Amino acid sequence: MNGPEDNRKFEVIQGAGDRLENDSTPELEFEQQLARALRRVDAPEGFAARLMDRAAKGDTAPVVNVPVVEVPAVEVPGRSPGPSPKSGFGRMFVIPRRQWLGWASGAIAATLVAGIFTGQHLHEQHERRAAAEREFDTSMRIRNEALEHVRQQLAEQGITLGNE
């Protein structure tokens, strides 16, 4: 569709670009720096021909003499970059990945060992409780048998207790 609506959309977008060029708030300056850093750059002369020749030869070796363009870091005005890993309070919480993995695996191992000891302790408590219950049941059975024996002897002698 190439109607008047499409032209209006283009004008709105173009107007936003004009606003970016004329305003000077920190966010817009950042956007301007970003737009300049990401602008389109044409390929050098003969690049397409060299690429096609190389593809036709089947050459997959990396190109050694490639110029490297360093893009400067863009800082957002008004925002703190956060604590530096090399300074003060932030350094305490920065752990390299390999060291972090070592600490994490050590923590997991310590947790497993603690879990095993806790499980063993709970098992021993359960066994002691079960043994105590068995001993109590046995003592109650012996007491009931002895009491019944005493009642029988008393009954043989003609003495009756009031609770029978």
C-alpha positions in Angstrom: 0.0 0.0 0.0 1.4 3.3 -1.0 -1.5 5.5 0.0 -1.5 8.8 2.0 -1.5 6.8 5.3 1.9 5.3 4.5 3.4 8.7 3.7 2.1 10.0 7.0 3.8 7.1 8.9 7.0 8.0 7.1 6.7 11.6 8.1 6.1 10.7 11.8 9.2 8.5 11.8 11.2 11.2 10.0 10.0 13.7 12.6 11.3 11.4 15.3 14.7 11.5 13.7 14.6 15.3 13.6 13.8 15.3 17.3 16.8 13.1 17.9 19.1 15.5 16.1 17.8 18.7 17.9 17.2 17.5 21.5 20.0 17.2 24.0 18.6 15.1 26.9 21.0 12.3 28.2 18.8 9.5 26.7 18.6 11.2 23.3 22.4 11.8 23.3 22.8 8.1 24.0 20.5 7.2 21.2 22.4 9.5 18.9 25.7 7.9 19.8 24.2 4.5 19.3 22.8 5.5 15.9 26.2 6.8 14.8 27.9 3.6 16.0 25.4 1.4 14.1 25.2 3.4 10.9 25.5 1.5 7.6 29.0 1.2 6.2 29.5 0.2 2.6 31.8 -2.7 1.8 35.2 -2.0 0.3 35.7 -2.0 -3.5 36.0 -5.5 -4.9 34.7 -7.2 -1.8 31.9 -9.0 -3.5 34.2 -10.3 -6.3 36.8 -11.5 -3.8 34.1 -13.2 -1.8 32.6 -15.0 -4.9 36.2 -16.1 -6.0 36.9 -17.5 -2.6 33.6 -19.3 -2.5 34.2 -20.8 -5.9 37.6 -22.0 -4.9 36.2 -23.6 -1.8 38.7 -21.8 0.4 37.5 -21.8 4.0 40.6 -20.5 5.6 40.1 -17.4 7.7 41.3 -14.1 6.3 44.3 -13.0 8.4 44.7 -9.4 7.3 41.3 -8.1 8.4 41.2 -4.6 9.9 39.7 -4.5 13.3 37.6 -1.4 14.1 37.2 -0.7 17.8 34.0 0.8 18.9 34.3 3.0 22.0 32.2 2.2 24.9 29.1 4.4 25.2 28.2 5.6 28.6 24.7 6.6 29.4 24.8 10.0 31.2 23.0 10.1 34.5 23.4 6.3 35.1 25.9 4.8 37.3 27.8 1.9 35.7 27.5 0.0 39.0 30.3 -1.3 41.3 33.5 -2.1 39.6 34.8 -5.7 40.1 38.2 -4.2 41.1 37.0 -1.8 43.7 35.5 -1.7 47.1 32.1 -3.2 48.1 31.3 -4.7 44.7 34.4 -6.8 44.6 33.1 -8.9 47.5 30.3 -10.3 45.3 32.1 -10.9 42.1 33.3 -14.5 41.7 34.7 -15.8 38.4 32.7 -18.5 36.7 35.0 -21.4 37.3 35.5 -20.4 40.9 31.7 -20.0 41.3 31.2 -23.5 39.9 33.7 -24.9 42.4 31.9 -23.1 45.3 28.5 -24.2 44.1 29.6 -27.9 43.8 31.2 -27.7 47.3 27.9 -26.2 48.7 25.9 -29.0 47.0 28.3 -31.6 48.5 28.1 -30.1 51.9 24.3 -30.0 51.7 24.2 -33.7 50.7 26.5 -34.7 53.6 24.4 -32.7 56.1 21.3 -34.4 54.7 22.8 -37.8 55.1 23.8 -37.2 58.7 20.4 -35.7 59.4 18.7 -38.7 57.9 20.9 -41.1 59.8 20.1 -39.2 63.1 16.3 -39.3 62.4 16.6 -43.0 61.6 18.4 -43.7 64.9 15.8 -41.7 66.8 13.0 -43.7 65.1 14.7 -47.0 66.0 15.2 -45.9 69.7 11.5 -44.8 69.9 10.4 -48.1 68.4 12.6 -50.1 70.9 11.2 -48.1 73.8 7.7 -48.8 72.7 8.4 -52.5 72.4 10.0 -52.5 75.9 7.0 -50.6 77.3 4.5 -53.1 75.7 6.5 -56.0 77.0 6.6 -54.5 80.6 2.9 -53.8 80.4 2.2 -57.4 79.3 4.4 -58.8 82.2 2.7 -56.5 84.7 -0.8 -57.6 83.5 0.2 -61.3 83.7 1.6 -60.8 87.2 -1.5 -58.8 88.3 -3.7 -61.6 87.0 -1.6 -64.2 88.8 -2.0 -62.3 92.1 -5.8 -61.9 91.5 -6.0 -65.7 90.9 -4.1 -66.4 94.2 -6.3 -64.0 96.1 -9.5 -65.6 94.6 -8.2 -69.1 95.6 -8.0 -67.8 99.2 -11.5 -66.3 99.1 -10.5 -62.7 98.9 -12.3 -60.7 96.2 -11.5 -57.3 95.1 -14.2 -54.7 94.5 -13.3 -53.8 91.0 -14.1 -57.2 89.4 
